[in-house]
Amino acid sequence: MIRPATEDDLEAINDLYNHYVLESHYTFDDQPLTMDARREWFSHYAPTGRHRIFVATEDDRLAGYATSSRYRPKPGYLTTVETSVYLAPDATGKGTGTKLYETLFKSLEGEDLHRALAGIALPNPQSIGLHEKFGFKRVALYTEQGRKFGRYWDVAWFEKPLGA
């Protein structure tokens, strides 16, 4: 089931994200986020408008979430969002990311948006495949952009047109 996230989902969202903080290079956070930080993060999302968050649940547990977030704080960037998807490790390859992005992009129709961006730490072929499936095109490659686990990682940036 895909639905808008609520405050009741925050602990499960935080646990899922912190899994990737500790176990992967997919986020460049290197310390688990606290629940206070997660609550502040959640305050930037709303049921309507440009910045949304949806969760996927399976058997009453979180299978993943997808967001459209503010790209940068300057007003000129208001029509651009950065999107992301995080899936529980056992939910990958089952279409959950596709369902989350279908719901997210459908919810953004009619909003004053021009571009969606996604930064993907490499390698991550599953994330690249998902984004390309939704019409994202790679527009940049930043080499050794982030450091984690004692090494540097490249990040590919993808964009997708939104709106008319």
Kinemage of the C-alpha trace (Angstrom):
@kinemage 1
@onewidth
@group {chain A} dominant
@subgroup {mainchain}
@vectorlist {calphas} color= white
{ca met a 1} P 0.000 0.000 0.000
{ca ile a 2} L 1.266 3.484 -0.907
{ca arg a 3} L 0.078 6.466 1.127
{ca pro a 4} L 1.245 9.856 2.402
{ca ala a 5} L 3.613 9.534 5.350
{ca thr a 6} L 2.465 10.537 8.825
{ca glu a 7} L 4.302 11.262 12.049
{ca asp a 8} L 3.568 7.672 13.065
{ca asp a 9} L 5.892 6.529 10.254
{ca leu a 10} L 8.895 8.546 11.392
{ca glu a 11} L 10.548 5.914 13.569
{ca ala a 12} L 10.391 3.318 10.774
{ca ile a 13} L 11.589 5.885 8.206
{ca asn a 14} L 14.463 6.819 10.481
{ca asp a 15} L 15.413 3.188 11.065
{ca leu a 16} L 15.395 2.508 7.313
{ca tyr a 17} L 17.461 5.582 6.503
{ca asn a 18} L 19.920 4.856 9.294
{ca his a 19} L 20.433 1.376 7.859
{ca tyr a 20} L 21.791 3.056 4.719
{ca val a 21} L 23.828 5.511 6.795
{ca leu a 22} L 25.614 2.623 8.499
{ca glu a 23} L 25.718 0.055 5.688
{ca ser a 24} L 26.073 1.889 2.367
{ca his a 25} L 27.548 4.784 0.456
{ca tyr a 26} L 24.083 5.782 -0.871
{ca thr a 27} L 23.909 8.649 1.624
{ca phe a 28} L 26.891 10.644 2.750
{ca asp a 29} L 25.582 10.975 6.283
{ca asp a 30} L 28.025 9.050 8.431
{ca gln a 31} L 26.179 9.112 11.746
{ca pro a 32} L 22.625 7.882 12.358
{ca leu a 33} L 20.004 10.620 12.428
{ca thr a 34} L 18.253 11.260 15.722
{ca met a 35} L 14.501 11.318 16.009
{ca asp a 36} L 14.648 15.064 16.719
{ca ala a 37} L 16.463 15.570 13.414
{ca arg a 38} L 13.943 13.309 11.657
{ca arg a 39} L 10.991 15.284 13.057
{ca glu a 40} L 12.552 18.557 11.867
{ca trp a 41} L 13.146 16.983 8.420
{ca phe a 42} L 9.510 15.816 8.259
{ca ser a 43} L 8.249 19.344 8.972
{ca his a 44} L 9.312 20.336 5.427
{ca tyr a 45} L 6.721 18.047 3.807
{ca ala a 46} L 2.986 18.550 3.320
{ca pro a 47} L 0.059 16.588 1.866
{ca thr a 48} L -0.169 19.175 -0.946
{ca gly a 49} L 2.348 21.325 -2.726
{ca arg a 50} L 5.803 20.637 -4.130
{ca his a 51} L 7.364 18.800 -1.200
{ca arg a 52} L 5.775 15.447 -0.512
{ca ile a 53} L 6.594 12.159 1.137
{ca phe a 54} L 4.953 8.812 0.521
{ca val a 55} L 5.505 5.478 2.221
{ca ala a 56} L 5.023 1.938 0.999
{ca thr a 57} L 3.860 -0.574 3.574
{ca glu a 58} L 3.720 -4.334 3.364
{ca asp a 59} L 2.193 -6.431 6.134
{ca asp a 60} L 2.003 -3.326 8.375
{ca arg a 61} L 5.717 -2.574 8.093
{ca leu a 62} L 7.587 0.057 6.115
{ca ala a 63} L 8.856 -1.218 2.756
{ca gly a 64} L 10.156 2.164 1.583
{ca tyr a 65} L 9.541 5.843 1.083
{ca ala a 66} L 9.894 8.469 -1.643
{ca thr a 67} L 10.257 12.227 -1.338
{ca ser a 68} L 10.244 15.397 -3.379
{ca ser a 69} L 12.313 17.908 -1.434
{ca arg a 70} L 13.404 21.480 -1.813
{ca tyr a 71} L 16.497 21.541 -3.997
{ca arg a 72} L 18.095 24.747 -2.681
{ca pro a 73} L 16.828 27.559 -0.450
{ca lys a 74} L 17.059 30.428 -2.969
{ca pro a 75} L 13.713 31.500 -4.513
{ca gly a 76} L 14.928 30.927 -8.066
{ca tyr a 77} L 15.032 27.190 -7.372
{ca leu a 78} L 11.440 26.857 -6.134
{ca thr a 79} L 10.300 25.106 -9.326
{ca thr a 80} L 12.963 22.408 -8.927
{ca val a 81} L 12.670 19.469 -6.530
{ca glu a 82} L 15.153 16.793 -5.562
{ca thr a 83} L 13.607 13.339 -5.437
{ca ser a 84} L 14.750 10.211 -3.663
{ca val a 85} L 13.616 6.702 -2.834
{ca tyr a 86} L 14.777 4.460 -0.004
{ca leu a 87} L 13.652 0.837 0.131
{ca ala a 88} L 13.940 -1.789 2.820
{ca pro a 89} L 16.626 -4.257 1.682
{ca asp a 90} L 14.062 -7.038 1.302
{ca ala a 91} L 11.759 -4.787 -0.769
{ca thr a 92} L 14.186 -4.150 -3.629
{ca gly a 93} L 13.425 -5.667 -7.007
{ca lys a 94} L 9.714 -6.094 -6.240
{ca gly a 95} L 8.345 -2.950 -7.915
{ca thr a 96} L 8.027 -0.978 -4.675
{ca gly a 97} L 10.238 1.860 -5.912
{ca thr a 98} L 8.205 2.042 -9.116
{ca lys a 99} L 4.930 2.267 -7.194
{ca leu a 100} L 6.345 4.946 -4.899
{ca tyr a 101} L 7.588 7.072 -7.800
{ca glu a 102} L 4.325 6.595 -9.740
{ca thr a 103} L 2.424 7.944 -6.742
{ca leu a 104} L 4.885 10.750 -6.080
{ca phe a 105} L 4.962 12.041 -9.653
{ca lys a 106} L 1.181 11.720 -10.026
{ca ser a 107} L 0.777 13.826 -6.858
{ca leu a 108} L 3.035 16.530 -8.309
{ca glu a 109} L 0.985 16.965 -11.490
{ca gly a 110} L -0.431 20.467 -11.640
{ca glu a 111} L 2.139 21.890 -9.225
{ca asp a 112} L 4.300 24.797 -10.363
{ca leu a 113} L 7.338 22.599 -11.017
{ca his a 114} L 9.784 22.546 -13.905
{ca arg a 115} L 12.480 19.971 -13.014
{ca ala a 116} L 13.086 17.004 -10.756
{ca leu a 117} L 16.693 16.171 -9.874
{ca ala a 118} L 18.241 13.078 -8.335
{ca gly a 119} L 21.804 12.577 -7.158
{ca ile a 120} L 22.933 8.949 -7.149
{ca ala a 121} L 26.144 7.842 -5.442
{ca leu a 122} L 27.846 5.328 -7.705
{ca pro a 123} L 27.729 2.453 -8.189
{ca asn a 124} L 23.979 1.967 -7.787
{ca pro a 125} L 22.548 0.311 -10.921
{ca gln a 126} L 19.114 -0.332 -9.376
{ca ser a 127} L 18.591 3.346 -8.586
{ca ile a 128} L 19.834 4.403 -12.013
{ca gly a 129} L 17.417 1.933 -13.633
{ca leu a 130} L 14.488 3.238 -11.592
{ca his a 131} L 15.229 6.856 -12.429
{ca glu a 132} L 15.719 6.159 -16.127
{ca lys a 133} L 12.417 4.259 -16.152
{ca phe a 134} L 10.755 7.511 -15.046
{ca gly a 135} L 12.381 9.610 -17.748
{ca phe a 136} L 15.385 10.923 -15.831
{ca lys a 137} L 18.473 11.569 -17.961
{ca arg a 138} L 22.008 11.763 -16.632
{ca val a 139} L 23.235 15.333 -16.908
{ca ala a 140} L 26.392 15.360 -14.776
{ca leu a 141} L 29.003 13.208 -13.152
{ca tyr a 142} L 30.849 14.614 -10.167
{ca thr a 143} L 33.950 12.568 -9.496
{ca glu a 144} L 34.943 11.793 -5.931
{ca gln a 145} L 32.248 14.141 -4.661
{ca gly a 146} L 31.768 12.511 -1.273
{ca arg a 147} L 33.901 10.575 1.178
{ca lys a 148} L 32.633 7.710 3.273
{ca phe a 149} L 34.090 4.444 4.582
{ca gly a 150} L 37.587 5.739 3.919
{ca arg a 151} L 37.171 6.308 0.183
{ca tyr a 152} L 35.737 8.796 -2.285
{ca trp a 153} L 32.567 8.143 -4.294
{ca asp a 154} L 31.361 9.560 -7.596
{ca val a 155} L 27.851 10.994 -7.844
{ca ala a 156} L 25.795 11.071 -11.037
{ca trp a 157} L 23.098 13.727 -11.303
{ca phe a 158} L 19.913 13.036 -13.208
{ca glu a 159} L 17.085 15.360 -14.228
{ca lys a 160} L 13.529 14.967 -15.413
{ca pro a 161} L 11.271 17.640 -16.905
{ca leu a 162} L 8.048 18.300 -14.997
{ca gly a 163} L 4.947 20.269 -15.875
{ca ala a 164} L 3.719 21.254 -19.319
